[in-house]
Amino acid sequence: HEERAFICPGPGAPFLLGLANPRPADAPPPALVEDLYARLHALGVEVLLDDRDERAGVKFATMELIGLPWQVVVGPRGAAEDRVELRHRGSGTKEDISPVMLVERFAP
């Protein structure tokens, strides 16, 4: 666990990763987020798609409260460059990777 919330290990987490668009008003095309979700889900990856019309902080707080070990942020700037931000809660690491690399990393 950490000071904000607990972190479930991958096998014990309700979802392996959370997928969110932090600013729906400035959103990348919804098809981009939905396509990424569909590709991961088709591989059997447990993904929580947070498509609520909420602020980024609310979305990330929810993911932390339920203990998701990974967060994927699909923002407008990254989407324009074909990049997403992958965050690992346990280590605190962040990296920008392509959606294709993200899918390959989590493919079983």
C-alpha positions as CSV (number, residue, x, y, z in Angstrom):
1,H,0.0,0.0,0.0
2,E,0.9,3.6,-0.1
3,E,-0.2,6.7,1.9
4,R,-3.1,7.5,-0.5
5,A,-4.6,4.0,-1.0
6,F,-3.7,0.4,-1.3
7,I,-2.3,-1.2,-4.4
8,C,-3.5,-4.6,-5.5
9,P,-1.0,-6.9,-7.1
10,G,-2.0,-7.7,-10.7
11,P,-3.7,-11.1,-10.0
12,G,-5.6,-9.7,-7.0
13,A,-6.8,-6.4,-8.6
14,P,-10.4,-6.0,-9.8
15,F,-8.9,-4.7,-13.0
16,L,-5.3,-4.9,-14.2
17,L,-5.3,-1.4,-15.6
18,G,-7.5,1.7,-15.8
19,L,-7.9,3.6,-19.0
20,A,-8.8,7.3,-18.8
21,N,-9.0,10.5,-20.8
22,P,-8.1,13.2,-18.3
23,R,-9.9,16.1,-20.1
24,P,-13.1,14.9,-21.9
25,A,-13.7,18.5,-23.2
26,D,-10.3,18.4,-25.0
27,A,-10.7,14.7,-25.8
28,P,-8.9,12.8,-28.4
29,P,-11.4,11.2,-30.7
30,P,-13.5,8.8,-28.6
31,A,-12.8,6.1,-31.2
32,L,-9.1,6.1,-30.2
33,V,-9.9,5.4,-26.5
34,E,-12.6,2.9,-27.4
35,D,-10.3,1.1,-29.9
36,L,-7.6,0.8,-27.3
37,Y,-10.1,-0.5,-24.8
38,A,-11.5,-3.0,-27.3
39,R,-8.1,-4.4,-28.3
40,L,-7.0,-4.9,-24.7
41,H,-10.3,-6.4,-23.7
42,A,-10.2,-8.8,-26.7
43,L,-6.9,-10.1,-25.4
44,G,-8.5,-10.9,-22.1
45,V,-6.9,-8.0,-20.2
46,E,-9.1,-6.7,-17.4
47,V,-9.5,-3.0,-18.2
48,L,-11.6,-0.4,-16.5
49,L,-12.6,2.3,-19.0
50,D,-13.4,5.5,-17.1
51,D,-15.4,7.5,-19.6
52,R,-17.2,9.6,-17.0
53,D,-17.5,13.3,-17.5
54,E,-15.4,14.0,-14.5
55,R,-12.2,15.9,-13.7
56,A,-8.9,14.0,-14.1
57,G,-8.3,14.0,-10.4
58,V,-11.6,12.3,-9.7
59,K,-10.8,9.6,-12.2
60,F,-7.3,8.9,-10.9
61,A,-8.6,8.9,-7.3
62,T,-11.2,6.3,-8.1
63,M,-8.5,4.1,-9.7
64,E,-6.3,4.5,-6.6
65,L,-9.1,3.7,-4.2
66,I,-10.0,0.5,-5.9
67,G,-6.3,-0.5,-6.1
68,L,-5.5,-0.6,-9.8
69,P,-1.8,-1.3,-10.3
70,W,-1.6,0.4,-13.8
71,Q,-3.1,3.6,-15.2
72,V,-3.2,4.5,-18.9
73,V,-3.8,8.2,-19.7
74,V,-4.9,9.1,-23.2
75,G,-4.7,12.8,-23.5
76,P,-5.1,15.1,-26.5
77,R,-1.5,16.0,-26.8
78,G,-0.3,12.4,-26.6
79,A,-3.0,11.2,-28.9
80,A,-1.8,13.7,-31.6
81,E,1.6,12.1,-31.3
82,D,0.3,8.5,-31.2
83,R,1.4,8.1,-27.5
84,V,-0.3,7.2,-24.3
85,E,1.1,7.6,-20.7
86,L,1.5,4.4,-18.8
87,R,1.8,4.8,-15.0
88,H,2.7,2.0,-12.6
89,R,1.4,2.9,-9.1
90,G,3.7,0.6,-7.2
91,S,6.9,2.1,-8.5
92,G,5.6,5.5,-9.5
93,T,7.2,5.2,-12.9
94,K,5.6,6.8,-16.0
95,E,6.4,6.3,-19.6
96,D,5.1,7.5,-22.9
97,I,4.5,4.6,-25.3
98,S,2.6,4.0,-28.5
99,P,-0.9,2.3,-28.2
100,V,0.6,-0.7,-30.1
101,M,3.4,-1.1,-27.6
102,L,0.9,-0.9,-24.8
103,V,-1.3,-3.7,-26.2
104,E,1.8,-5.8,-26.8
105,R,3.1,-5.3,-23.2
106,F,-0.2,-6.5,-21.7
107,A,-0.9,-9.3,-24.2
108,P,-1.0,-12.7,-22.4
